[in-house]
C-alpha cells in the first residue's frame, strides 16, 4: 500500500519506469555513442579530432563507436583534405536526431519515475 492508501500510484510509477526502460535505444547506452550524438546535436559538423578530445577517447575506441553510429545511419561521415591533411567530419542525420530525442525522452521518464 502506498502513502495514499492504495497501490495504484505505485503501480503507475512502476509502469512509467518500465516504459522508460523500453524506450531506451540499446545503441545509445554506450557513453561515447550517446556523447557523440549530444555533441553533434549542437553543431553542423565536428571533426574526429575534436570529438576525441571532448569525449576523452582513444582513436581506436572512438572510431569503433562512430562506425556503429554510421552503420545505424545516425551520423554522416565526410572525409576531406585541409592543407593536404585528411580530416574526417561527422554530422548528425535526421535519424540520429530522432534517436537522440527518443533516448532523452526515455531517460527523462526514468528520472521522473525514480524515487530516491
Secondary structure, DSSP 8 states (H G I E B T S, - for coil): --TTSSSHHHHHHHHHHHHHHHT--GGGGSHHHHHHHHHHTTSS-EEHHHHHHHHT--HHHHHHHHHHHHHTTSEEEEEEEETTEEEEEEEE-HHHHHHHHHHHHHHHHHHHH---
